[in-house]
Amino acid sequence: MDGRSIYELCDYNVPYEITLADAINRGMLVPFRYYGIFDDTDYSRVPLIRGAFREKDLDEAYLGNARRNELVFRQYQKFCVQYGLRRALGFCCSVAHARSMAEEFSARGVPSAAVYSAPGGRYKESRERAIQRLEAGEIRVIFSVDMFNEGVDIPSVDTVMFLRPTESPVVFMQQLGRGLRKAEGKKFLTVLDFIGNYENAGRVRFFLAKSLGTYGLAVNQTNAKALLPMDCNMVFDLQLLDLFAQMDRNQKRLRDAIHDEYERIRELLGHRPSRIELFTYMDDGVYEKTIGNTKENIFKHYLDFLNGIGALTADQYDESVQDAGTDGISGWKLSAGAGGPGTAAAQLETVL
């Protein structure tokens, strides 16, 4: 409350760390039941730009989309009947989206409010007022835009709905966490995640794994029982399982094509190509697909790519990363003229 960093107070040491799975297993949080629901919205005009979807593009896909509104409401009602749900949070992509969802649900007999920082709007409520009305049972759903990701405590919430693509594991964890607090009579949290054929849709499997502390694994219906905490479950619609499988195959094909291009250029030049040389000689078709795929864009992570295919020794990689002044994950920079021939800096020049 005094504005000081807790991390600073602990001399920049982590005093205690616990995974989501451990917290649920120890009874500190309620279990969750996650449902990945297939959304057949046309996402062909919703590109991923610099790792994020534009609000404008998502609005065009969602606003006035009667078919999607029907899907969301039908699924909400289905789980309300099945589990007796009473209080829900819906995470939206924009102010207009939150307003339209509150209007849609209210018109169908489910009192709802929209919470956002922009002024005005028929269904808008302040955050504090909306929480009071939700807890009193005056409204059933709060649709929000970036107002409930963190720092809000509503233990009585028993449902969260992800109504837009979740691009970040941090945001995924924050939104999931809004409903995991314990409350009297609350046995579990219901999670309704509406997933469509947009780029990186399958990453939600890794987001869930990361939140549980199982890094590098994708939670799916074959390993969910082993990976998920006690009394939790996760179910994806069959259409989503097919979609994820196709995306995984496409990802693998692109990765193989990139590797084949690297080997072709290496043989052509007679040495390990630098990043600039790979850019210069790469096939146009493979190049366009590479830069259009956030995960497989090796031009942003070339050191990691070289390290991953065994083109660098561990010492070369560590020295290059250290000399570049970065961790090798998000990128690197060159310090021109640093050191002399044979130094790590000179080796890095040949790599890049």
C-alpha positions as CSV (number, residue, x, y, z in Angstrom):
1,M,0.0,0.0,0.0
2,D,3.0,2.3,0.5
3,G,4.1,1.9,-3.1
4,R,7.3,0.1,-2.3
5,S,8.3,-3.1,-4.1
6,I,7.9,-6.3,-2.2
7,Y,10.8,-7.7,-4.2
8,E,13.0,-4.9,-3.0
9,L,12.0,-5.5,0.7
10,C,13.2,-9.1,0.3
11,D,16.6,-7.9,-1.0
12,Y,15.6,-9.0,-4.5
13,N,15.2,-12.6,-3.5
14,V,12.1,-14.7,-4.0
15,P,11.0,-15.5,-0.5
16,Y,8.4,-18.1,-1.4
17,E,7.1,-19.5,-4.7
18,I,4.2,-21.8,-5.3
19,T,2.7,-23.1,-8.5
20,L,-1.0,-22.9,-9.4
21,A,-1.2,-26.7,-9.2
22,D,0.3,-26.7,-5.7
23,A,-2.0,-24.0,-4.5
24,I,-5.1,-26.0,-5.7
25,N,-3.8,-29.3,-4.4
26,R,-3.2,-27.7,-1.0
27,G,-6.8,-26.3,-0.9
28,M,-5.7,-22.7,-1.1
29,L,-7.6,-22.2,-4.4
30,V,-10.6,-24.0,-5.8
31,P,-10.2,-26.5,-8.7
32,F,-11.2,-25.5,-12.2
33,R,-13.1,-27.1,-15.0
34,Y,-11.9,-25.7,-18.3
35,Y,-13.9,-26.0,-21.5
36,G,-12.4,-25.0,-24.9
37,I,-15.4,-24.2,-27.1
38,F,-15.0,-24.1,-30.9
39,D,-15.9,-20.7,-32.3
40,D,-16.5,-20.8,-36.1
41,T,-16.2,-17.0,-36.5
42,D,-14.3,-16.0,-39.7
43,Y,-10.8,-14.9,-38.5
44,S,-9.3,-14.7,-41.9
45,R,-9.2,-10.9,-41.6
46,V,-7.8,-10.9,-38.1
47,P,-4.0,-11.1,-38.5
48,L,-1.5,-11.4,-35.7
49,I,0.6,-8.2,-35.9
50,R,3.8,-8.1,-33.8
51,G,2.4,-10.7,-31.5
52,A,-1.0,-9.1,-30.9
53,F,-4.4,-8.8,-32.5
54,R,-5.7,-5.4,-33.3
55,E,-8.8,-4.2,-31.4
56,K,-10.3,-2.9,-34.7
57,D,-10.0,-6.3,-36.4
58,L,-11.5,-8.1,-33.5
59,D,-14.4,-5.6,-33.3
60,E,-15.2,-6.2,-37.0
61,A,-15.3,-9.9,-36.4
62,Y,-17.4,-9.8,-33.2
63,L,-19.7,-6.8,-33.2
64,G,-23.1,-7.6,-34.7
65,N,-22.1,-11.3,-35.1
66,A,-25.4,-12.9,-34.2
67,R,-24.1,-16.4,-34.7
68,R,-21.3,-15.9,-32.2
69,N,-23.5,-14.1,-29.7
70,E,-25.9,-17.1,-29.9
71,L,-23.0,-19.5,-29.3
72,V,-21.7,-17.6,-26.2
73,F,-25.1,-17.3,-24.7
74,R,-26.1,-20.9,-25.4
75,Q,-22.9,-22.2,-23.8
76,Y,-23.3,-19.9,-20.8
77,Q,-26.9,-21.1,-20.3
78,K,-25.9,-24.8,-20.7
79,F,-23.3,-24.6,-17.9
80,C,-25.6,-22.5,-15.7
81,V,-28.2,-25.3,-15.8
82,Q,-25.5,-28.0,-15.4
83,Y,-23.6,-26.4,-12.5
84,G,-25.9,-23.8,-11.1
85,L,-23.6,-20.9,-11.9
86,R,-24.5,-17.6,-10.4
87,R,-21.7,-15.0,-11.0
88,A,-19.5,-14.6,-14.1
89,L,-16.8,-12.4,-15.6
90,G,-16.5,-12.1,-19.3
91,F,-13.2,-10.8,-20.8
92,C,-13.8,-8.7,-24.0
93,C,-11.6,-7.2,-26.6
94,S,-12.9,-3.6,-26.5
95,V,-15.3,-1.2,-25.0
96,A,-17.7,-1.7,-27.8
97,H,-17.5,-5.4,-27.4
98,A,-18.2,-5.3,-23.6
99,R,-21.2,-3.0,-24.2
100,S,-22.6,-5.2,-26.9
101,M,-22.2,-8.4,-24.8
102,A,-23.9,-6.7,-21.8
103,E,-26.7,-5.6,-24.0
104,E,-27.1,-9.0,-25.6
105,F,-27.2,-10.9,-22.3
106,S,-29.5,-8.4,-20.6
107,A,-31.9,-8.6,-23.6
108,R,-32.0,-12.3,-23.1
109,G,-33.0,-12.1,-19.5
110,V,-29.6,-12.3,-17.8
111,P,-28.9,-8.9,-16.1
112,S,-25.4,-7.8,-17.0
113,A,-23.1,-4.8,-16.8
114,A,-20.1,-3.5,-18.7
115,V,-17.0,-2.3,-16.9
116,Y,-14.3,-0.2,-18.7
117,S,-12.3,2.9,-18.2
118,A,-13.8,5.0,-21.1
119,P,-16.7,7.3,-20.2
120,G,-20.4,6.7,-20.8
121,G,-22.5,3.9,-22.2
122,R,-25.9,2.5,-21.3
123,Y,-24.8,-0.6,-19.6
124,K,-21.6,0.8,-18.0
125,E,-21.1,0.5,-14.3
126,S,-18.1,1.6,-12.1
127,R,-16.0,-1.4,-11.1
128,E,-16.9,-1.0,-7.4
129,R,-20.7,-0.7,-8.1
130,A,-20.6,-3.6,-10.6
131,I,-18.9,-5.8,-8.0
132,Q,-21.5,-4.9,-5.4
133,R,-24.4,-5.6,-7.7
134,L,-22.8,-8.9,-8.8
135,E,-22.3,-10.1,-5.2
136,A,-25.9,-9.0,-4.3
137,G,-27.3,-11.0,-7.2
138,E,-28.7,-7.9,-9.0
139,I,-26.6,-8.7,-12.1
140,R,-25.3,-12.1,-13.2
141,V,-22.4,-11.2,-15.5
142,I,-19.8,-8.4,-15.7
143,F,-18.2,-7.9,-19.1
144,S,-14.9,-6.1,-18.9
145,V,-12.0,-4.7,-20.8
146,D,-8.6,-4.8,-18.9
147,M,-10.3,-3.9,-15.6
148,F,-10.3,-7.3,-13.9
149,N,-7.0,-8.8,-15.1
150,E,-5.3,-8.2,-11.7
151,G,-5.8,-6.6,-8.3
152,V,-9.5,-7.4,-7.9
153,D,-10.9,-9.8,-5.4
154,I,-14.3,-11.3,-6.1
155,P,-14.2,-14.7,-4.4
156,S,-17.9,-15.4,-5.3
157,V,-17.2,-15.5,-9.1
158,D,-17.8,-19.0,-10.2
159,T,-17.4,-18.6,-14.0
160,V,-14.9,-16.8,-16.3
161,M,-15.5,-16.5,-20.0
162,F,-12.6,-15.8,-22.4
163,L,-14.4,-13.9,-25.3
164,R,-11.3,-12.8,-27.2
165,P,-8.0,-14.5,-28.2
166,T,-5.6,-14.7,-25.2
167,E,-2.2,-13.7,-26.5
168,S,-0.1,-13.8,-23.3
169,P,0.4,-16.5,-20.7
170,V,0.6,-13.7,-18.0
171,V,-2.9,-12.4,-19.0
172,F,-4.2,-15.9,-19.2
173,M,-3.1,-16.6,-15.7
174,Q,-4.4,-13.3,-14.4
175,Q,-7.9,-13.8,-15.9
176,L,-8.0,-17.4,-14.8
177,G,-7.0,-16.3,-11.3
178,R,-10.0,-13.9,-11.0
179,G,-12.2,-16.9,-10.3
180,L,-10.0,-19.3,-8.3
181,R,-10.5,-17.7,-4.9
182,K,-12.4,-19.7,-2.4
183,A,-15.9,-18.8,-1.2
184,E,-18.6,-20.4,0.8
185,G,-20.5,-23.0,-1.2
186,K,-18.1,-22.6,-4.2
187,K,-16.7,-26.0,-5.2
188,F,-14.9,-25.1,-8.5
189,L,-14.5,-22.5,-11.2
190,T,-16.0,-23.0,-14.6
191,V,-13.8,-21.6,-17.5
192,L,-15.4,-21.1,-20.9
193,D,-12.8,-20.3,-23.5
194,F,-14.1,-19.5,-27.0
195,I,-11.4,-20.5,-29.5
196,G,-11.4,-20.1,-33.3
197,N,-9.2,-20.6,-36.3
198,Y,-6.9,-17.7,-35.6
199,E,-3.1,-17.7,-35.6
200,N,-1.5,-19.4,-32.5
201,A,-4.9,-20.6,-31.3
202,G,-3.2,-23.8,-30.0
203,R,-1.0,-21.9,-27.6
204,V,-3.6,-22.0,-24.9
205,R,-2.5,-25.5,-24.2
206,F,1.0,-24.2,-23.4
207,F,-0.4,-21.3,-21.4
208,L,-2.2,-23.7,-19.2
209,A,0.9,-25.9,-18.8
210,K,3.0,-22.8,-17.9
211,S,0.5,-21.7,-15.2
212,L,0.8,-25.2,-13.7
213,G,4.6,-25.1,-13.7
214,T,4.9,-27.7,-16.4
215,Y,7.0,-25.7,-18.8
216,G,7.4,-26.8,-22.4
217,L,4.5,-29.2,-22.3
218,A,1.1,-28.8,-24.0
219,V,-1.8,-29.8,-21.8
220,N,-4.2,-31.9,-23.8
221,Q,-6.9,-34.5,-23.2
222,T,-4.5,-37.4,-23.2
223,N,-2.2,-36.1,-20.5
224,A,-4.6,-33.8,-18.6
225,K,-5.2,-36.2,-15.8
226,A,-1.5,-36.5,-15.1
227,L,-0.7,-32.8,-15.4
228,L,-3.8,-31.1,-13.9
229,P,-4.2,-30.5,-10.2
230,M,-6.7,-32.7,-8.2
231,D,-10.3,-32.4,-9.1
232,C,-9.5,-30.3,-12.2
233,N,-10.5,-31.2,-15.8
234,M,-10.0,-29.8,-19.3
235,V,-12.1,-30.6,-22.3
236,F,-11.8,-29.3,-25.9
237,D,-14.5,-29.6,-28.5
238,L,-13.6,-32.2,-31.2
239,Q,-13.4,-29.4,-33.8
240,L,-10.6,-27.8,-31.7
241,L,-8.7,-31.0,-31.4
242,D,-8.7,-31.3,-35.2
243,L,-7.8,-27.6,-35.6
244,F,-4.8,-28.0,-33.1
245,A,-3.6,-31.1,-34.9
246,Q,-3.6,-29.3,-38.3
247,M,-1.9,-26.3,-36.8
248,D,0.8,-28.5,-35.3
249,R,1.4,-30.2,-38.6
250,N,1.6,-26.8,-40.4
251,Q,4.1,-25.6,-37.8
252,K,6.2,-28.7,-38.2
253,R,6.2,-28.4,-42.0
254,L,7.3,-24.8,-41.8
255,R,10.0,-25.6,-39.3
256,D,11.3,-28.4,-41.6
257,A,11.2,-26.0,-44.6
258,I,13.2,-23.4,-42.7
259,H,15.8,-26.0,-41.8
260,D,16.0,-27.3,-45.3
261,E,16.6,-23.7,-46.6
262,Y,19.3,-23.2,-44.0
263,E,21.1,-26.4,-45.1
264,R,20.7,-25.4,-48.8
265,I,22.2,-22.0,-48.2
266,R,25.0,-23.4,-46.1
267,E,26.0,-25.7,-48.8
268,L,25.7,-23.0,-51.4
269,L,28.0,-20.6,-49.5
270,G,30.3,-23.2,-48.1
271,H,30.0,-21.9,-44.5
272,R,27.4,-21.3,-41.9
273,P,25.3,-18.4,-43.2
274,S,24.9,-15.2,-41.2
275,R,21.4,-13.9,-40.6
276,I,21.9,-11.4,-43.4
277,E,23.0,-14.1,-45.8
278,L,20.1,-16.3,-44.8
279,F,17.8,-13.3,-45.5
280,T,19.4,-12.7,-48.9
281,Y,19.4,-16.3,-50.2
282,M,16.2,-17.7,-48.7
283,D,13.4,-18.8,-51.0
284,D,10.8,-16.0,-51.2
285,G,7.9,-18.3,-50.3
286,V,9.6,-19.8,-47.2
287,Y,10.7,-16.3,-46.2
288,E,7.2,-14.8,-46.3
289,K,5.8,-17.7,-44.2
290,T,8.7,-17.4,-41.8
291,I,8.3,-13.7,-41.0
292,G,4.5,-14.1,-40.9
293,N,4.8,-16.7,-38.1
294,T,5.7,-15.3,-34.8
295,K,6.9,-18.5,-33.2
296,E,9.0,-19.7,-36.2
297,N,10.5,-16.3,-37.2
298,I,14.1,-17.3,-36.8
299,F,15.3,-13.8,-37.9
300,K,14.2,-12.6,-34.5
301,H,15.8,-15.6,-32.7
302,Y,18.7,-16.6,-34.9
303,L,21.1,-17.5,-32.1
304,D,18.5,-19.8,-30.6
305,F,17.8,-21.3,-34.0
306,L,21.5,-22.1,-34.5
307,N,21.8,-23.4,-31.0
308,G,18.8,-25.6,-31.5
309,I,20.1,-27.3,-34.6
310,G,23.5,-27.8,-33.1
311,A,25.3,-25.2,-35.2
312,L,26.9,-23.6,-32.2
313,T,28.8,-25.2,-29.3
314,A,27.5,-24.5,-25.8
315,D,30.5,-22.2,-25.2
316,Q,30.0,-20.3,-28.4
317,Y,26.3,-19.8,-27.6
318,D,26.9,-18.7,-24.1
319,E,29.8,-16.3,-25.0
320,S,27.9,-14.9,-27.9
321,V,24.8,-14.2,-25.8
322,Q,26.8,-12.7,-23.0
323,D,28.8,-10.5,-25.4
324,A,25.6,-9.4,-27.2
325,G,24.2,-8.1,-23.9
326,T,21.0,-10.1,-24.0
327,D,19.5,-13.5,-23.1
328,G,19.3,-14.9,-26.6
329,I,15.6,-15.4,-26.3
330,S,14.2,-12.1,-27.4
331,G,17.0,-11.0,-29.7
332,W,20.5,-9.6,-29.6
333,K,22.6,-6.6,-30.6
334,L,26.1,-6.2,-31.9
335,S,28.7,-3.9,-30.4
336,A,30.7,-3.1,-33.5
337,G,34.5,-3.1,-32.9
338,A,34.2,-4.7,-29.5
339,G,37.3,-6.9,-29.0
340,G,39.4,-8.2,-31.9
341,P,39.7,-11.2,-34.2
342,G,38.9,-14.4,-32.4
343,T,36.9,-12.8,-29.6
344,A,33.3,-13.6,-28.9
345,A,32.3,-10.4,-30.5
346,A,34.1,-11.3,-33.7
347,Q,32.5,-14.8,-33.6
348,L,29.1,-13.3,-33.2
349,E,29.6,-11.1,-36.3
350,T,30.1,-14.3,-38.3
351,V,27.0,-15.8,-36.8
352,L,24.8,-12.8,-37.5
